[in-house]
Amino acid sequence: MTTPNFNNQLSLPVVAAPMFLISGPQLVIACCKNGIIGTFPSLNQRTTEGFEAWVIEIKEALTAFEHETGQKPAPFGVNLIVHPTNPRVQADLEICIKHEVPLIITSLGAVSQLVEAVHSYGGLVYHDIIKRRHAEKADEAGVDGLILVASGAGGHAGTLNPIALVNEIRSFFDKTLLLSGCISTGKDIATALQMGADLAYMGTRFITASESLADPAYKEMIIQSKAEDIVYTAAISGVHASFLRPSLEAMGITEAQWHQSKKIDFGKELDAAKAEAQAWKTIWSAGQGVTSIHETLPTERLVAQLKSEFKSAIASHQERVKGFL
């Protein structure tokens, strides 16, 4: 089955994931200018009006880039939290429709009406999942792609091995697959494609990009951390997610505490965005891919490095397997 995708508009098969409190216009613009899809969560702006201002800023910057260089930038995307605790989802969706945002990434709910609304102007919808049941529901809703959040990913990661997850979802889903989890190098991108994904979904690697909104101390903590420093716990907001051990310890959260789980309770005075911000502002998330991150780079240099590593990995793979073909 042939489905729409952005692959022919990219210089590298990568989506820079929308990261809460991290992804802003400058990071998105830099990604798109360098041939990869840049995205951000609508809730990174406190109001729908502020969100629209960011969308306009990104569109204008990319249009100016195309006029000045003659090069077409990669498309950009917006992450919408489709959940009852997000009172802004409809208003933010209307902004996306108004400005014809090319890609919508949905989380915590796949809704056919939303998919149809985005399709009405030619946009695509990708939905993130951690298990087959979620993927089947999203497929029924008509999404154009699935983001497979495998074990070791940052944020709200899953627990399934990426090989098993890709194979299981690919057995019934023949549209675009994106793989997330520990992808930090160009070699990792090549591996994701070899496993059956169409695009690599990279979050943690872009936290340390110069244009990200992350605190400098956050970036340095990622550079200094290894895979074993990532703690997978539900003790912070009630939903399992991956966090940097040093940031937990800095807030006085002990190992005994992070082995606990608690029910999600946003409270009467807090909506979803405020509750998440309260939990994640000083307790920092990252994936196990931190083990391959050693420096802060401007996005232009980072993408160039990833491209070089990707090409080298492909060439090395071809050399390694030719005796078996």
Phi, psi and omega in degrees: 000130178267124180236153180297144173206175184256006190304322182283359178256004187246151174264349179206137184283070187223140168244124173280114189296150176283114185250128182299127179069004184244315186273122178228182184305318184295322177291317179299312181298316181297320178298310183296321178297333183257017168088015174235156183285124175259140183220162175207153177283137178301329183285358173289346169256138187289340181227160176296325178297317178294322177300315179298322179299321178294317179300315179297317179301316181294313181299316181295319180294319181288325176295316179297320178300316181295319180294322184283326187252340186077004179260138178274122179288162174292155178291163177243166182220163179233136176265125176247130175274106184266083186209146182304335180282356177254096183289351183266355191304317182291317180296318179291324176299319180298325176294319179298319179293316180303318184260007177049056177298125188300322184230131173245128176253119182256145178227147175062031176155125176250115187241124184298325180297322177294316180300315180298322180295319179289321178296333184298334178250007177095009178279165178246154178236123172249142183235135181269140183220159175237354180208166185301317183302318178295322180294320180295319178295319179294322178298318178297328180284349175091020181297157183271342181201158177239135177259112184270106183268100188268176178303139178093354179287161174279176179064214181279078185281160172270188182237000183272144175299139183299325180296312180295319183294314179299313182298319182292315182288323180294340181294340179228350184245115185251017175265199185291131174244133175243138181248131180237139176136104175067023180268107185232347183232168176296328177296320178297322178298314179299321179296319179300318179292320179297329180284346178119000176280157177265330182219149172266139183246107189245122178249292186308321183299332182267355174297324182272002176297146182303326185275355181288160181273004183294144175301140178306325179293326176296312179300317181294323179297321177297315181298324183275349186268159175238174184303323182288351178274001179266125181250127179260110187213152175257004187286348183274308182232006178095351177239134181301133178207165182261129182229156176284124181306315181299328180286328175293314181295325179296333178267008177078018180270119185272167178299323178299322181288320184284352172277352179273162174232153177218154181291142176298129177214097182284344179077162183291333186263356184240130171272179186302316184296315181294321180295316179296317180299319180298320183282326191259354186294320181243353173252111196263137181264151174193162177258173182293349176294355177305334184298342181255007183253122188234357183199163172265131181225149168298149183303322180302314180288324179297313181295320178299319178295316178299319179298315180297315179296321180298312181296320179295320181295319179297314180297318180296319180297316181298320179293321184289327186262351189298332179287346182259357184267000000 
